[in-house]
Amino acid sequence: MENFGEVANKDILPPAFPGTPYTSDQTGKILHVVPIKDLRYVELLFPVDSTDDLYRSKPTSYIAHLLGHEGAGSVLAHLKERGWANDLCAGGTNQASDFSTLSITIELTDAGLEHVDAVVEAVFAYVNMMRTTGPQEWTLRETQTVSDNNFRFLSKRRPIDFTQQVAANMHLYPVEHIISGPYKIYDYDPNIITKFVDKMVVENCIVFVVAKAFEGKTTQKEKWYGTDYSLADISPAQARRWTAASVSDPSLSDLGYPARNDLICTDFALRDPAPKREVPGLLRDTPRCRVFFKTDDTYRMPKLNVLMALNTGAAYATPADAVLTVFLADILTEHCMHFSYLASMADLNSGSYNAKKGIVINLSGYNHKLHVLLSKILEELKELHNKVEESLFERIKDKTSEKFTNFLFEQPYHHAVYGTDLCMEDKKWNMEEKMEALAGLTLDDLKQFAQKFLSQFHLEMLIHGNASREEADRLVDTVLDALDPAAPDPSARPVTRVAKLEAREYLYRFREFNADDANSSLEILYQIGRTTLTANATLVFVQHLLNEPAFNELRSQETLGYIVHTSLKTCGGDIKHLLVLIQSDSFDPDHCDARVEAFLARQRQRLAEMDEEEFATNVRAVVEQFRERCKNLGEESSRYWSEIDRGSCVFRKHRLVADEVEKLAPADVLAFYDRFLAKEGPDRRKISVRVYGKNHAARMDEAVDDDVVLIENPAEFKKHVSFFPPADLPDFDGMKM
């Protein structure tokens, strides 16, 4: 009321557009589309009635849950068994106030593209089963129970995010449900569900088949983006096949409803946090593991986050090992899908991903049955080398090859970051090396690598949330007993070393991988190095001073490009840099680099002329930012894990940086600026990585100044540069338990 109370209420209703834009002339169609990236997928789109007034029963959520489940009996499991798909996503979207859509999108393999009619048939067989058997009240009641729990224990968010959502919800829900409406299922309404399922028929479907394989075979071009495509009616033969699709067909008989969910939690008792700890304590520190633990005493939710890294030098020893580590994480995810989807429906979430040091496994959700999920994951990991089949290996190999190829079509700024890492990290395999290694890998290679990987690794682990010390100990024992790794030699633990630049300028440049991309990109790093806490705080403050002016001057006023970004970049765990990143289709990277230098010179003058009040205002802004508390358990766990992953384990770092920033004087900041960033600074160490797009390719081979070190080949460059020594493993700023 204070800010908007005087805005007149004119009782104007938003415009309405009755009816669906999808008519019978537009459905029953199949489109073949050529993408830019190497994508392969099929999407089935069904126009349905608006769901605005159906929030109490949420029929599209029920349908999406059954079509999207990933365990035994699911469409995805059926397709994966045949090597036809990698992923499936089902969901409903409220496109406007008058209509909605239901869609099922399936990521295809090459074989799946060849059998796309059979893929679509499997979807219709499942839909027809839903229609024949009618709504299943038990599965909706399970979903209802979980949605009630999730709303009851909803994590706090940033105030701006909360208020934006509530403001939007005010247009959609009655007053009593403005907050709970998006989350809860209030009613079981089988008639509404049946009505929506009945809309999922061939004549009300639009099928999109997207693949590079259609290049040169399409007949039309989209008006605005120039996308090549063909449009045709679903053929009578296809319509008959898909309409008649049935789970009674022997080839489709493995389709069925998901099992009842035994992972839904019922115990929400909170653990006693005594003794209270400001930061995680060191629960174990042995040759095999280093484990940190903290009982939540802030958010008081029955939730637990477990993050663990299995670190070994074998993960990135060769390009082939780097690719096999990707395989290991992806195949573990695949092997867990028969239970991980049901677990996620009970708000027990898990995932695994590869890193240079090994693989990371994370679990989060209600603590009641999280240990059950952990045991299931470990059992799959332990037996992975015995259970993985040739068909899955080939599917993951195909998926990885597609991912590597598509990296070449990412936006150029991704390639600039990649180029910087090639120059700065002592061991960084390039994409060509990994693609060459990928081509020669076999199932036997993976089995042998998995055994070697799991036989010896060092476990880094964080247990944070609603758990007692005894429960945390049992979780650690569960991991070590299941996998029983040998302790690696401490000297063999994986470490990324960072190039120690001399006080001069370095340049690495190359043409954009996608020859049709008009954009160029530039990433500049100003290396500060391994810093003291005071120097780190000064760098944080300087970046704060540069952030808004860089956007305003370089992007808005000079219009260098849509992407203009400044930030801090930490390499190798603790080597600090100031980063400037620009992407432009209007200006070449050389021009952008020159404008960055001019900008830094202007900002040096601004800093020198800054009065005490402005300096103090900026100090307060940074201090407030770094003293701001995390909004929820997940944010706090991520902050702790970031410290563990970097090897620093200074869990109070935000507070310590704030304390140091508070002590800064203008003269100290100016001296830092003149030392590391000013053009003639004695410790100014700059590397500029420039990617030249189609619009600026001609400038790439121009001569450079004599005082600039031109990097022709990152691997050769690193043979002649020194590296920062590995950091000593510091004592963390908590307590041993």
Backbone hydrogen bonds, N-H to C=O, Kabsch-Sander energy under -0.5 kcal/mol:
donor,donor_aa,acceptor,acceptor_aa,energy
5,G,1,M,-1.5
7,V,4,F,-1.8
10,K,8,A,-0.8
13,L,11,D,-0.6
23,T,21,P,-0.8
26,Q,23,T,-1.7
27,T,23,T,-1.0
28,G,205,C,-2.2
29,K,205,C,-1.1
30,I,232,A,-2.9
31,L,207,V,-3.3
32,H,230,S,-1.9
33,V,31,L,-0.5
33,V,209,V,-2.7
34,V,228,D,-2.5
39,L,37,K,-2.0
41,Y,210,V,-2.1
42,V,106,I,-2.1
43,E,208,F,-2.7
44,L,104,I,-2.6
45,L,43,E,-0.6
45,L,206,I,-2.5
46,F,102,L,-3.1
48,V,100,S,-2.8
50,S,98,D,-0.6
54,L,51,T,-1.7
55,Y,52,D,-0.6
57,S,54,L,-0.8
58,K,54,L,-2.8
61,S,58,K,-0.6
62,Y,58,K,-1.4
63,I,59,P,-2.1
64,A,60,T,-2.6
65,H,61,S,-2.2
66,L,62,Y,-1.7
67,L,63,I,-2.5
68,G,64,A,-2.2
69,H,65,H,-0.8
74,S,71,G,-2.0
76,L,69,H,-0.6
78,H,74,S,-2.1
79,L,75,V,-2.4
80,K,76,L,-2.9
81,E,77,A,-2.1
82,R,78,H,-0.8
83,G,80,K,-1.6
84,W,79,L,-2.7
86,N,107,E,-2.6
87,D,107,E,-1.0
89,C,105,T,-2.6
91,G,103,S,-2.1
93,T,101,T,-2.7
95,Q,93,T,-1.3
96,A,99,F,-1.8
100,S,48,V,-2.5
101,T,93,T,-2.4
102,L,46,F,-2.5
103,S,91,G,-2.6
104,I,44,L,-1.9
105,T,89,C,-3.1
106,I,42,V,-2.9
107,E,87,D,-2.1
108,L,40,R,-2.2
108,L,106,I,-0.6
109,T,84,W,-1.8
113,L,109,T,-2.1
114,E,110,D,-1.7
115,H,111,A,-1.2
116,V,113,L,-1.1
118,A,115,H,-0.6
119,V,115,H,-1.9
120,V,116,V,-2.4
121,E,117,D,-2.1
122,A,118,A,-1.8
123,V,119,V,-1.4
124,F,120,V,-2.2
125,A,121,E,-2.4
126,Y,122,A,-1.8
127,V,123,V,-2.4
128,N,124,F,-3.0
129,M,125,A,-1.9
130,M,126,Y,-2.2
131,R,127,V,-2.2
132,T,128,N,-2.6
133,T,129,M,-2.7
134,G,130,M,-1.4
137,E,135,P,-0.8
139,T,136,Q,-0.6
140,L,136,Q,-1.4
141,R,137,E,-2.6
142,E,138,W,-1.9
143,T,139,T,-2.0
144,Q,140,L,-2.8
145,T,141,R,-2.5
146,V,142,E,-2.2
147,S,143,T,-2.6
148,D,144,Q,-2.3
149,N,145,T,-2.2
150,N,146,V,-3.0
151,F,147,S,-2.1
152,R,148,D,-2.3
153,F,149,N,-2.2
154,L,151,F,-1.3
162,F,158,R,-2.3
163,T,159,P,-2.8
164,Q,160,I,-1.9
165,Q,161,D,-2.1
166,V,162,F,-2.5
167,A,163,T,-2.5
168,A,164,Q,-2.0
169,N,165,Q,-2.8
170,M,166,V,-1.6
171,H,168,A,-1.4
172,L,169,N,-1.8
173,Y,169,N,-2.4
177,H,174,P,-2.1
178,I,175,V,-1.2
181,G,177,H,-2.4
183,Y,180,S,-1.5
184,K,180,S,-2.3
186,Y,56,R,-1.8
186,Y,184,K,-0.6
187,D,56,R,-2.2
189,D,187,D,-0.7
193,I,189,D,-1.9
194,T,190,P,-2.6
195,K,191,N,-2.1
196,F,192,I,-1.9
197,V,193,I,-2.6
198,D,194,T,-2.3
199,K,196,F,-1.0
200,M,197,V,-1.8
201,V,199,K,-1.7
204,N,201,V,-1.3
205,C,202,V,-1.7
206,I,45,L,-2.1
207,V,29,K,-2.6
208,F,43,E,-2.8
208,F,206,I,-0.5
209,V,31,L,-3.1
209,V,207,V,-0.5
210,V,41,Y,-3.1
210,V,208,F,-0.5
211,A,33,V,-2.4
212,K,39,L,-0.7
214,F,211,A,-1.3
215,E,212,K,-2.2
217,K,214,F,-2.5
219,T,229,Y,-0.7
220,Q,229,Y,-2.8
222,E,227,T,-3.2
226,G,222,E,-1.3
229,Y,220,Q,-2.7
230,S,32,H,-2.0
232,A,30,I,-1.9
234,I,28,G,-2.7
239,A,235,S,-2.9
240,R,236,P,-2.4
241,R,237,A,-2.2
242,W,238,Q,-2.9
243,T,239,A,-2.3
244,A,240,R,-1.9
245,A,241,R,-0.5
249,D,246,S,-1.5
252,L,249,D,-2.3
253,S,249,D,-0.6
253,S,250,P,-0.7
255,L,252,L,-1.7
256,G,73,G,-2.7
262,D,260,R,-0.9
264,I,261,N,-0.7
268,F,266,T,-0.7
281,G,293,F,-2.8
282,L,735,M,-2.2
283,L,281,G,-1.0
283,L,291,V,-2.1
284,R,291,V,-1.5
286,T,289,C,-3.2
290,R,459,L,-2.4
291,V,284,R,-2.5
292,F,461,M,-2.9
293,F,281,G,-2.6
294,K,463,I,-2.1
296,D,465,G,-2.3
303,K,301,M,-1.9
304,L,365,G,-2.9
305,N,464,H,-2.7
306,V,363,L,-2.9
307,L,462,L,-2.3
308,M,361,I,-2.4
309,A,460,E,-2.9
310,L,359,I,-2.9
311,N,309,A,-0.9
311,N,458,H,-2.5
312,T,357,K,-2.9
315,A,312,T,-1.6
316,Y,313,G,-0.9
317,A,314,A,-0.5
322,A,318,T,-2.3
323,V,319,P,-2.0
324,L,320,A,-2.6
325,T,321,D,-2.0
326,V,322,A,-1.3
327,F,323,V,-2.2
328,L,324,L,-2.6
329,A,325,T,-2.0
330,D,326,V,-2.4
331,I,327,F,-3.2
332,L,328,L,-1.9
333,T,329,A,-1.9
334,E,330,D,-2.1
335,H,331,I,-2.8
336,C,332,L,-1.4
337,M,333,T,-0.5
337,M,334,E,-1.2
339,F,336,C,-1.8
340,S,336,C,-2.9
341,Y,337,M,-1.1
343,A,339,F,-2.2
344,S,340,S,-2.4
345,M,341,Y,-2.0
346,A,342,L,-1.0
346,A,343,A,-0.7
347,D,344,S,-1.7
348,L,343,A,-2.6
349,N,347,D,-0.6
349,N,364,S,-3.1
351,G,362,N,-1.7
353,Y,360,V,-2.0
355,A,358,G,-3.0
358,G,355,A,-0.7
359,I,310,L,-1.4
360,V,353,Y,-2.9
361,I,308,M,-2.9
362,N,351,G,-2.4
363,L,306,V,-2.9
364,S,349,N,-2.4
365,G,304,L,-1.1
366,Y,347,D,-0.9
367,N,302,P,-1.5
369,K,366,Y,-0.6
370,L,367,N,-0.8
371,H,367,N,-0.6
373,L,369,K,-1.6
374,L,370,L,-2.4
375,S,371,H,-2.1
376,K,372,V,-1.9
377,I,373,L,-2.2
378,L,374,L,-2.5
379,E,375,S,-2.1
380,E,376,K,-1.8
381,L,377,I,-2.3
382,K,378,L,-2.8
383,E,379,E,-1.7
384,L,381,L,-1.0
386,N,383,E,-1.0
387,K,383,E,-1.9
388,V,384,L,-2.2
393,F,389,E,-2.5
394,E,390,E,-2.6
395,R,391,S,-1.9
396,I,392,L,-2.7
397,K,393,F,-2.4
398,D,394,E,-2.3
399,K,395,R,-2.3
400,T,396,I,-2.7
401,S,397,K,-2.3
402,E,398,D,-2.1
403,K,399,K,-2.1
404,F,400,T,-2.6
405,T,401,S,-2.4
406,N,402,E,-2.6
407,F,403,K,-1.3
408,L,404,F,-0.7
408,L,405,T,-1.1
409,F,406,N,-1.5
410,E,407,F,-1.5
414,H,411,Q,-1.7
415,H,411,Q,-0.8
416,A,412,P,-1.9
417,V,413,Y,-2.0
418,Y,414,H,-2.1
419,G,415,H,-2.4
420,T,416,A,-2.1
421,D,417,V,-2.2
422,L,418,Y,-2.1
423,C,419,G,-1.4
424,M,420,T,-2.1
425,E,421,D,-2.3
426,D,497,R,-2.6
434,K,430,N,-2.0
435,M,431,M,-2.5
436,E,432,E,-2.3
437,A,433,E,-2.1
438,L,434,K,-2.6
439,A,435,M,-1.7
440,G,436,E,-0.8
440,G,437,A,-0.8
441,L,437,A,-0.5
441,L,438,L,-1.4
446,L,442,T,-1.7
447,K,443,L,-2.4
448,Q,444,D,-2.5
449,F,445,D,-2.3
450,A,446,L,-2.8
451,Q,447,K,-1.8
452,K,448,Q,-2.2
453,F,449,F,-3.2
454,L,450,A,-2.4
455,S,451,Q,-1.1
456,Q,452,K,-0.8
456,Q,453,F,-0.7
457,F,486,A,-0.9
458,H,311,N,-2.8
459,L,288,R,-2.6
460,E,309,A,-2.3
460,E,458,H,-0.5
461,M,290,R,-2.0
462,L,307,L,-2.8
463,I,292,F,-2.4
464,H,305,N,-2.6
465,G,294,K,-2.1
466,N,303,K,-3.0
467,A,465,G,-1.8
472,A,468,S,-2.4
473,D,469,R,-2.5
474,R,470,E,-1.9
475,L,471,E,-1.9
476,V,472,A,-2.1
477,D,473,D,-2.5
478,T,474,R,-2.2
479,V,475,L,-1.7
480,L,476,V,-2.5
481,D,477,D,-3.0
482,A,478,T,-1.6
483,L,479,V,-2.3
484,D,480,L,-2.3
486,A,455,S,-2.9
492,A,489,D,-2.3
493,R,490,P,-1.1
497,R,495,V,-0.7
499,A,424,M,-2.7
500,K,722,S,-3.0
501,L,499,A,-1.0
504,R,502,E,-2.4
505,E,707,D,-0.7
506,Y,686,K,-2.4
507,L,709,V,-2.9
508,Y,688,S,-2.4
509,R,711,I,-0.6
510,F,690,R,-2.0
512,E,692,Y,-2.8
515,A,513,F,-1.0
517,D,514,N,-2.1
518,A,516,D,-0.5
520,S,584,S,-3.4
521,S,691,V,-2.4
522,L,582,I,-2.7
523,E,689,V,-2.4
524,I,580,V,-2.8
525,L,687,I,-2.5
526,Y,578,L,-2.5
527,Q,525,L,-0.7
527,Q,685,R,-3.0
528,I,576,K,-2.5
529,G,576,K,-2.1
531,T,529,G,-0.7
531,T,574,D,-0.6
536,N,532,T,-2.5
537,A,533,L,-2.3
538,T,534,T,-2.2
539,L,535,A,-2.4
540,V,536,N,-2.4
541,F,537,A,-2.2
542,V,538,T,-2.7
543,Q,539,L,-2.6
544,H,540,V,-1.9
545,L,541,F,-2.1
546,L,542,V,-1.8
547,N,543,Q,-1.8
548,E,544,H,-0.7
550,A,546,L,-2.4
551,F,547,N,-1.7
552,N,548,E,-2.6
553,E,549,P,-3.4
554,L,549,P,-0.5
554,L,550,A,-1.7
555,R,550,A,-1.0
555,R,551,F,-0.8
556,S,551,F,-2.0
557,Q,552,N,-1.9
558,E,553,E,-2.7
560,L,554,L,-2.8
563,I,583,Q,-1.0
564,V,562,Y,-0.7
565,H,581,L,-2.7
567,S,579,L,-1.8
569,K,577,H,-2.2
571,C,569,K,-0.5
571,C,575,I,-2.6
574,D,571,C,-0.8
575,I,571,C,-2.3
576,K,529,G,-2.5
576,K,574,D,-0.7
577,H,569,K,-1.2
578,L,526,Y,-2.1
579,L,567,S,-3.0
580,V,524,I,-2.1
581,L,565,H,-3.0
582,I,522,L,-2.5
583,Q,563,I,-2.0
584,S,520,S,-2.5
587,F,560,L,-0.5
592,C,588,D,-2.1
593,D,589,P,-2.6
594,A,590,D,-2.1
595,R,591,H,-2.2
596,V,592,C,-2.0
597,E,593,D,-2.0
598,A,594,A,-2.1
599,F,595,R,-2.3
600,L,596,V,-2.5
601,A,597,E,-1.9
602,R,598,A,-2.1
603,Q,599,F,-2.4
604,R,600,L,-1.8
605,Q,601,A,-1.6
606,R,602,R,-2.3
607,L,603,Q,-2.5
608,A,604,R,-2.2
609,E,605,Q,-1.7
610,M,606,R,-0.6
610,M,607,L,-0.8
615,F,611,D,-2.4
616,A,612,E,-2.7
617,T,613,E,-2.2
618,N,614,E,-2.0
619,V,615,F,-2.2
620,R,616,A,-2.5
621,A,617,T,-1.9
622,V,618,N,-2.0
623,V,619,V,-2.6
624,E,620,R,-2.8
625,Q,621,A,-1.9
626,F,622,V,-2.4
627,R,623,V,-1.7
628,E,624,E,-0.7
628,E,625,Q,-0.5
636,E,632,N,-1.9
637,S,633,L,-2.7
638,S,634,G,-2.4
639,R,635,E,-2.0
640,Y,636,E,-2.2
641,W,637,S,-3.0
642,S,638,S,-2.2
643,E,639,R,-1.3
644,I,640,Y,-2.0
645,D,641,W,-3.2
646,R,642,S,-1.8
647,G,643,E,-0.8
647,G,644,I,-0.7
648,S,643,E,-1.3
649,C,643,E,-1.4
651,F,649,C,-1.3
653,K,650,V,-1.6
656,L,652,R,-2.6
657,V,653,K,-3.0
658,A,654,H,-2.1
659,D,655,R,-2.3
660,E,656,L,-2.0
661,V,657,V,-2.8
662,E,658,A,-2.0
663,K,659,D,-0.6
663,K,660,E,-1.0
664,L,660,E,-0.5
664,L,661,V,-1.4
668,D,665,A,-0.7
669,V,665,A,-1.8
670,L,666,P,-2.5
671,A,667,A,-2.1
672,F,668,D,-2.0
673,Y,669,V,-2.6
674,D,670,L,-2.7
675,R,671,A,-1.6
676,F,672,F,-2.5
677,L,673,Y,-2.5
678,A,673,Y,-2.2
681,G,678,A,-2.4
683,D,675,R,-2.0
684,R,681,G,-1.5
685,R,683,D,-0.8
686,K,504,R,-2.2
686,K,684,R,-0.6
687,I,525,L,-2.3
688,S,506,Y,-2.7
689,V,523,E,-3.0
689,V,687,I,-0.5
690,R,508,Y,-2.4
690,R,688,S,-0.6
691,V,521,S,-3.1
692,Y,510,F,-2.1
692,Y,690,R,-0.5
693,G,691,V,-0.6
694,K,517,D,-3.2
695,N,518,A,-0.6
696,H,693,G,-1.6
697,A,693,G,-0.7
697,A,694,K,-0.6
699,R,696,H,-1.7
700,M,697,A,-1.4
702,E,699,R,-1.5
708,V,705,D,-1.7
709,V,505,E,-2.7
710,L,708,V,-0.8
711,I,507,L,-3.6
711,I,709,V,-0.6
712,E,710,L,-0.8
717,F,713,N,-2.6
718,K,714,P,-2.2
719,K,715,A,-0.5
719,K,716,E,-0.9
720,H,717,F,-1.6
721,V,718,K,-0.5
724,F,498,V,-2.7
733,D,649,C,-1.4
737,M,282,L,-2.5
